[in-house]
Amino acid sequence: MTLPRSLPHIDPAITLLFAHSGLTPLDLNGRTLLPVVQGGMGVGVSANKLAGSVAALGGVGTISSVDLRRHHPDLMERTRGMNAGGAAKESINAANLEALQREIGAARERSQGRGLLAINVMRAVSEYGPSVKRALECGIDAVVVGAGLPLDLPDLAQDHPQAALVPILSDARGVQLVVKKWERKKRLPDAIVIEHPRLAGGHLGAAKIADLNDPRFDFENVIPQSLAFLRSAGIEKEIPLIAAGGIRSYEDIARVQALGAAAAQLGTPFAVTEEGDAHLEFKRVLAEATEEDLVEFISVAGLPARAVATPWLRNYLKAQARLQSVAHVKPRCTLAFDCLAQCGLRDGLPGWGQFCIDTQLAAALRGDVKKGLFFRGVGALPFGDQIRSVRELMERLLTRNPALAL
């Protein structure tokens, strides 16, 4: 494919490289973009610096909405010591919404009008609705929602028809359900992220760990099946599918595009870039982790999750059975704010994780290996254990490896 060198939404220096890549661009929200989407990663791992840098080159940069106040010392100071009760929850939620607004503004400035900026909001968090609405009021280009079926997203965005709405799903059945429900609300997804639970990091879209290897999640199955459904349903609007999970190279992107995907989403490779918003030690933990260092477990949301087996996680898993056996409702959660609508620890759900996920993820953001929970997807990273720039990563993803050429 030959592209002009002056595409307004792609960095000029990247455009020529992309023109020779043979990859197909992503058309989303009226923009022609690189087929590279940076996944949303909380708490604070993908904020304005990372998302803005990815968008500045012509990709989709994504801010994770959860607990963004941790990047703002004044907001942390304002909410210091607020650990429980309705007043604390209200104040901390307000601080996080203010942080969200600041992050969107900063990412917009950093992106220089290129690419596309998205916000990732977990359906499972209690402040899902307010976060979606605030992001839309701030003019975010796209809202991406996972960790639950966002059947009400069209309702929340009804006053913002210009914003792209993007659900994260894992199989063709989920795609059919969401599209049919949204169609009744007279709004269709502008794109759909297809996330493979066996390959992604963080919370995974499967009911239990045993389901992670179910072939219904394989890209070779879910992408063609989803496209077939969209054709059979007579949906005239083209809905791009974005493959997520284990994408690490040009060859991976070309492979999923050959299956019918329009683009690929990457999380961990972007998390370890120089522009990633987490502490340098956080990046080192992810970059140096091997396949043997990863572990699957049931998170506080009751879903399977994948993370690096740090000292804290190993110790927790040893104690998990005992903690679950004494699980009980906590009438006054010590962190009752922008958190999960249902939490295994707070709500005393014995089959779910018994720890505060915000506390552990915040520790990881600070680079605290002893206390942190470090989510990571599978697969070797493009630069091994090196920390490189977003630009270098993007160039690597757009360049064919001659050694792997057929």
N, C-alpha and C positions, 0 to 999 in steps of 0.2 A: 504494500500500500504506500502510495506517495502522498505526503501531507505538505501543505504550504508551510513555510517557515515562520509565519506570522499568526499562528493560532492564538487568539487572545487569552485562552484559558490554560495554555501550556507554556512553561518556561521556554524561551527561545532557544537556549542552548541544549535543551532536552529534546526539542521537536525534531531535529535532524536525526538524532539517535533513534527516536521512536519511528521515524519514517522508514528506517532500514531494518526495523525489528521484525516486520511481518506480522506483528500483533494487531488486533483490531481495537480501535478506541472505544471507550465507554461513552455512550450518549445518555446523559442524565440531566433532568431539569433544564433542558434547553442548552446544555453545554457539551462540548466535545472534550473528553478528558482522557488521561492515561488510564488504562484498565487496571489500576492499582489503587486499592482502598486500604487505608490504615485503620485497623480495628480499634474500637473504643476499649480502654483499659483503665479500670479504677483500682484502688482509690488514688486518683491524682497522677497515674502513670502516663496517661495521655491527656494533657491539658493544652494550653494555647501554644506553647513553644513547639511541641511535636506536631500538632494538628495544623498549625499555621505554616510550618516548614514544608509539610507534605503538600498542602494545597498550593503553596507558592510555586512548586514545580509542575503542577498540573494534575495532581492526583486528588483523591478524596481524603481530607484530613478530618479526624474524628476526636472530639472532646468527650471524655466520660463524665457524666454529670454528678457522680456520687462524691459527696464530702469534699468539694473543691476548696472549701475555706482553708484547708491545710496548706494551700499555696499562698495564703495571705496572712501575714503575721498580725495585722491589725484586727482581722476578723477572728483569728484564734485568740487574741488577747481579749477581745470583746466577749467571747463565749467561754473564757477560761473558768473552770470550776462548776460549769453548768452540767451536772451529771444525771439528773433525774427530775421528773415532774413535768407538768404541762407547760409551765413558763419556760423551762429550759429547752424543751422540744421546740416550742414556737420560736425562741430566739436563735437557736442553732439552725433550724430550717431556714429562717430568714437570712442568716449569714451565708448559708450555702447557695441560696438563690442569688444573693448579691455577688458572690464569688463566680457563679455561673455567668452572670451578665458581664462581669469584668473579663472573664476568660474568652468569651465569644468576641468581645470588642478587641482584645489584644491579638487573638488569632486572625481576625479580619485585617487588622493593620499589618501583621506579619505576612499574610498571604498575598498582599499587593493586588487584590482583585482577581487573582488567578485561581484555578482549581475550583474546589467545592468544599465548603465547611459543613460538617454534620455534628450532631450531638447524639451520643448514645445514652439512652435511659433504660434501666432495667425495669421491666414490667413488675417485678417482684418487690420493688422498694415502695415504701409507704408514700413517698413524695413524688411518685411517678407523674401524676397529673399536673401538679404545680410546676415541676421541672420542665415538662413538655411545653406547657403554656408560656413559661418565662422565656425559654429558648426561642419559641416562635415569635414572641413579642420583640425579641432582640434581633429578629431577622435572620435566624439561622437558615441555611440553604436546605438542610435535610434533617429529619428526625429518624433515628434508627433505634428500634426497640427489640430486645431479646429477653431471655429469662422469663418466659411466659408468653401467652398469646395476646397480642395487643388488639383485641377485637374492638376496643373503644377508641383507638387512635384517630380514626376519621372524625369522630365526634369532638375530640379535643382540638383538632386542627381545622374545624369547619370554617373558621374565620380567616384561615391562611391557605388559600388554594394554591398559592405560588410555591409553597414549601413541598419538597419531596418527602414522601412517607415510605419508610423501608423497614419491614419486619424481618427479624432473624428467625429462620425455621431450619429444621433438620431433615425432613422427609417430605415426600410428595403429598402425603395425607394432610400434613400441616399446611402446605401450600394451598391445597384445594379448600380446606376449611376457612382459612383467612380470606382468600380471594372471594369465595361465595358470600361470606358474612359482610365483607366490605362492599361488595357489589350492591347489596341491598341498601347500603348507605350512600350509594351513588358516588363512590370513590374507590379507585383501585390503587394497589401499591405502585409506586413509581419505580421500584426495584425490589428484589428480594434477595437477602443474604442466605445462602445455603451453607450452614455450618456443620461440619462433620464432627460428631462427638468423639470419635476415636483419635482425632488428630488435633483438635483445638485445645486451648488452655482455659483455665478458669472454670466457671459453671458450664456444664455440658448438657446438651439438649436430649437427654435420654432419661427414662424413668429410673433405671438402676444400672449399676456398674456392669452387670452381665449383658446389658443391651448394647454396650459400646461397640461391639463387633458385629452387630446386626447388619447384614448386607443392604438393608433398605436405606442406610445412611450413605452408602458408597456413592461418590459423585457419578460413577458410571451408570448408576441406577436412578438416583433422584433427579439429576439434571434432565436427562431425556424424558423421564416420566412427567416431570413438572411442565416441560415445554409441550408435551403431548396433551396434557390436560388443558393448558391455556389455549391451544389450537382447537381442541374439541369443544371447549366452552364458548367458542365464537368470540373471544375477547379480541377486539380490534387493536387496542392499545398494546404496543410492544413493551413487555415488562422485562427488563434486564435481570438475569440471574447472576449473583456474585458468589463464587465459590470461596469458602473460608475453612481453614484448618490444614496445617501442614504444608502450606504454600511457601516455598523457600527459594525458587529460582525462575529464570526465564522459561525453562522447560516445563515447570509446573503450570505456569500461566498459559503457555501455548497448549498444554494438554487439556486443561479445563475449557479453554476456548474451543478446542476441537470437539468437545462434548456438547457445546452449545452455550456455555457460560459467556457472559459479556465481559466479566472482569474477575479479579481475585482479591480477596481480603487477607491481609497479613497483620498479625499482632506482635508476637515476640520479636521478629527481626527489626521492627520499628522501635520496640521498647528499649532495645539495647543501643540505639543510635546516640550520637553526641547530643542531639536535640531532644531526646527522650526526657520527660519531665521528672523522672525519679532520680534518686541519689545514684552516684557512680557505683557504689557497692551493690545496689540493686541490679544494675546492668551486668556487673561481673558475675553475680550469682546465676543469672539467667544464661549468660553467654558461656559460662564454664560448665553448666549442667550437661550431663550425658543422658542418653535414653534410660540408662539404669538408675539415674538419680530421680526420675519422675515417678510419682505415685498417684493412684486414683483413690478417692475416698468420698464419703457422703458429707456434703457441706451443711452448713446451718440452714440452708434453704431446702434441704431434703433432696437435692439433686447431686448426681455425681460431679466431681470436680477433679482437676488435674493440676498438680503443683510440684515444685522441687522439694525433695525430702530433706528439708533443713532440720537442724536440731529440734526446733519447736514442734514441727509437724511429726517427726518421729516419736517424740515424747507424748504428743497428744494421741497419736494412734495407739500407742501402748496402753493408754489410760481410757480410750474411748468406750470400751465395753462397760467399764465400771461407772464412768460418768453418765452413760445412757441409762444404766440401771437405776440411778438415783435422780433422773431428770424430773424437774418440777417447775411449775409456773413461777416466774419471778415477778411479783406484783409491781416492783419499781425497778425497771431495767436501768442499769447504770449509764446507758448511752441511748436514751429514748429520743432519737431524732431521726434524721433522714436515713432510715435503716430498712430492713426487710419487713414487708407486711406480715410475714410469718417467719419466725425464727426458732430454730430448735432449742437454743439456750433459753431465750426469754420466755417462750411459750411452753417449755417443758415437754417437747416432743421427743420421745425416747429413741426413735429410729433415725433422728436427724443429728447433725453435728452439734456438739456441746461446747462451743467457744464463741467469742464475739468476733465476727469476721471483720468488722471495721477496725477494731484494735489491732488485729494481726496484719491486715493489709496496710494500715497506716505505719506500722513498724517496718514493713517491707519497703514502703515508699522512702522512709528515712535511711534505708540500707541496713537495718538491724537484723543481722543474720540469725541471732539467737532467739528473737521473738517474732520474726516476720513470717508471713505466708506469701510465698512467691509463686504466683500462677505462671505456667509456661506451657506452650504447645509442643508437640513432638517434632523431631527432625533436627538435623544439624543446621546451624545458621549460615547464611551466605558468606560471612567473613570469619567463621569459626568463633574463637573466643575474643576476637578483636572488637573494639568499640569504634565504629566508623560513622561518617555523617549520613544524613538522610539523602543528600545528593549522590553520594557514592553507592548507597543501597539502591536508589532508583536506577542509576546507570547500570548496576549489576543485573537488576531485574529485567532491564530492557535489552540486554546483550546476550545473544546466543553463545553458548559454550561450545566451541568447535569440537572438543573432545566427546561431546554427547550428541553431536549431529548424526542423523541417520545416513 
